């Protein structure tokens, strides 16, 4: 499914998915065990440290694997660094926006690309960043912290009574086949 999504987005070409048509920018949200493991597996799959793919791990907390033992956290951080994963801590996803093409036309989810609006708190100074994204993977919790109730629970995606995104058995949203929800925020049918 990952290769199909990236082919549809125009990021890869070829039977084995190794021919790059454009840079692959993958953003993994959530710096727990799932997010760290996913980011490292994506680097292994796409060779992120050689410049063909950039994998960015975004985590709201001050450090990734914050509930792990010191040994496990240090091993994870060392592995992320050696793999070339860009780690952004103390950073929240404020919004996921549609991507504009070279003519300034805003695309929809059908184009399989988006821009992630991030907010980083560095020493009492808030900075906003727009991060173009070929593939956005969410491993963080599903409960928004904003009083505005923005984010996944305030999206156009279908949800059950508990607010979980309804997915097919392959974890994609039937009405938006290139959108996937995994973990606590989803409920497969």
C-alpha positions as CSV (number, residue, x, y, z in Angstrom):
1,X,0.0,0.0,0.0
2,X,2.8,2.4,0.8
3,X,4.4,2.0,-2.6
4,X,1.0,2.4,-4.3
5,X,0.4,5.6,-2.4
6,X,3.8,7.1,-3.3
7,X,3.4,6.1,-7.0
8,X,0.0,7.8,-7.0
9,X,1.5,10.9,-5.4
10,X,4.1,10.9,-8.2
11,X,7.0,10.4,-5.8
12,X,8.2,7.1,-7.0
13,X,8.2,5.1,-10.3
14,X,9.2,1.6,-11.2
15,X,8.2,-1.8,-10.2
16,X,10.3,-1.9,-7.1
17,X,9.6,1.7,-6.1
18,X,13.2,2.7,-6.1
19,X,13.1,5.2,-9.0
20,X,12.4,8.7,-7.5
21,X,10.5,11.2,-9.5
22,X,10.5,13.8,-6.7
23,X,11.7,14.0,-3.2
24,X,9.9,11.8,-0.7
25,X,9.1,13.7,2.5
26,X,7.6,11.5,5.2
27,X,6.4,12.9,8.5
28,X,5.7,10.6,11.4
29,X,3.8,12.3,14.2
30,X,4.3,10.8,17.7
31,X,7.6,10.0,19.4
32,X,6.6,6.9,21.3
33,X,7.7,3.4,20.6
34,X,5.4,3.1,17.5
35,X,6.6,6.4,16.0
36,X,10.3,5.7,16.5
37,X,10.0,2.2,15.1
38,X,7.9,3.4,12.1
39,X,10.4,6.2,11.3
40,X,13.3,3.8,11.4
41,X,11.5,1.2,9.2
42,X,10.7,3.9,6.7
43,X,14.4,5.0,6.5
44,X,15.3,1.3,6.0
45,X,12.7,1.0,3.2
46,X,13.5,4.3,1.4
47,X,17.1,4.9,2.3
48,X,16.5,8.2,4.1
49,X,20.0,9.1,5.0
50,X,21.2,9.2,1.4
51,X,18.9,12.1,0.5
52,X,16.3,10.2,-1.5
53,X,13.8,10.4,1.3
54,X,13.6,12.6,4.3
55,X,11.9,11.1,7.3
56,X,10.9,13.6,10.0
57,X,9.6,12.5,13.5
58,X,7.5,15.2,15.2
59,X,6.8,14.8,18.9
60,X,5.0,17.2,21.3
61,X,7.1,16.2,24.3
62,X,10.5,17.4,25.2
63,X,12.1,14.1,24.2
64,X,11.2,11.0,22.2
65,X,10.4,7.8,24.1
66,X,9.8,9.9,27.2
67,X,8.2,7.0,29.1
68,X,11.0,4.6,28.2
69,X,13.9,3.7,30.5
70,X,17.0,5.8,30.0
71,X,18.8,3.0,28.3
72,X,16.0,2.4,25.8
73,X,15.5,6.1,25.1
74,X,19.2,6.7,24.5
75,X,19.4,3.7,22.2
76,X,16.4,5.0,20.3
77,X,17.8,8.5,20.0
78,X,21.2,7.2,18.9
79,X,19.5,5.0,16.2
80,X,17.4,7.9,14.9
81,X,20.5,10.1,14.6
82,X,22.5,7.4,12.8
83,X,19.6,6.7,10.4
84,X,19.3,10.4,9.5
85,X,15.8,10.9,10.9
86,X,15.1,14.6,11.5
87,X,13.6,14.7,15.1
88,X,11.5,17.7,16.1
89,X,10.6,17.7,19.8
90,X,8.5,20.3,21.7
91,X,6.6,20.5,18.4
92,X,2.8,20.2,17.8
93,X,0.9,19.7,14.7
94,X,-1.5,22.6,14.5
95,X,-3.1,21.8,11.1
96,X,-2.9,19.7,8.0
97,X,-3.4,21.8,4.9
98,X,-3.9,21.0,1.3
99,X,-0.8,21.4,-0.9
100,X,-0.5,24.0,-3.7
101,X,0.9,23.0,-7.1
102,X,3.3,25.2,-9.1
103,X,0.4,27.2,-10.4
104,X,-0.9,28.0,-6.9
105,X,-3.9,25.7,-7.3
106,X,-4.8,24.0,-4.0
107,X,-5.0,20.3,-4.2
108,X,-7.4,18.1,-2.3
109,X,-6.7,14.8,-0.4
110,X,-7.0,13.1,-3.8
111,X,-3.5,14.4,-4.7
112,X,-2.0,12.5,-1.8
113,X,0.1,15.4,-0.6
114,X,-0.3,17.9,2.1
115,X,1.5,20.6,4.1
116,X,1.8,20.1,7.9
117,X,1.6,23.3,10.0
118,X,3.8,22.9,13.0
119,X,4.2,25.0,16.2
120,X,7.5,24.7,18.1
121,X,8.1,26.1,21.5
122,X,11.7,27.1,22.0
123,X,12.6,28.8,25.2
124,X,9.3,30.6,25.5
125,X,9.2,31.6,21.8
126,X,6.7,30.0,19.6
127,X,7.7,29.3,16.0
128,X,5.4,28.2,13.2
129,X,6.7,26.0,10.3
130,X,5.1,24.7,7.2
131,X,6.4,21.3,6.2
132,X,5.5,19.9,2.7
133,X,4.7,16.2,3.1
134,X,4.4,13.4,0.7
135,X,3.2,11.0,3.3
136,X,1.8,11.8,6.8
137,X,1.7,9.0,9.4
138,X,0.1,9.6,12.8
139,X,1.2,7.5,15.8
140,X,0.3,10.0,18.5
141,X,-2.8,9.9,20.5
142,X,-6.2,10.8,19.0
143,X,-7.3,13.4,21.7
144,X,-6.8,17.0,20.7
145,X,-5.4,19.3,23.3
146,X,-6.5,22.5,21.7
147,X,-9.6,24.2,23.0
148,X,-10.7,24.8,19.4
149,X,-11.0,21.0,19.0
150,X,-9.1,21.0,15.8
151,X,-7.3,18.1,14.2
152,X,-8.3,14.6,13.4
153,X,-11.5,14.7,15.4
154,X,-12.7,17.8,13.7
155,X,-12.0,16.6,10.2
156,X,-14.2,15.4,7.3
157,X,-13.3,11.8,8.0
158,X,-16.2,9.5,9.2
159,X,-16.1,8.6,12.9
160,X,-17.9,6.3,15.3
161,X,-19.6,7.4,18.5
162,X,-16.3,7.4,20.4
163,X,-14.7,9.7,17.8
164,X,-12.5,7.1,16.1
165,X,-12.0,7.2,12.4
166,X,-13.8,4.4,10.5
167,X,-11.5,2.4,8.3
168,X,-11.6,-0.6,6.0
169,X,-9.8,-3.8,7.1
170,X,-6.7,-2.4,5.3
171,X,-6.9,0.7,7.6
172,X,-7.7,3.2,4.8
173,X,-10.7,5.5,5.0
174,X,-13.2,4.2,2.3
175,X,-14.3,7.7,1.2
176,X,-10.6,8.7,1.0
177,X,-8.7,5.6,0.0
178,X,-5.3,7.3,0.3
179,X,-5.9,8.3,4.0
180,X,-5.0,5.8,6.6
181,X,-5.7,5.7,10.3
182,X,-3.8,3.4,12.6
183,X,-4.0,2.7,16.3
184,X,-6.3,4.2,18.9
185,X,-7.7,6.9,16.6
186,X,-9.2,4.3,14.3
187,X,-11.8,1.5,14.2
188,X,-11.6,-1.0,11.3
189,X,-15.0,-2.2,10.0
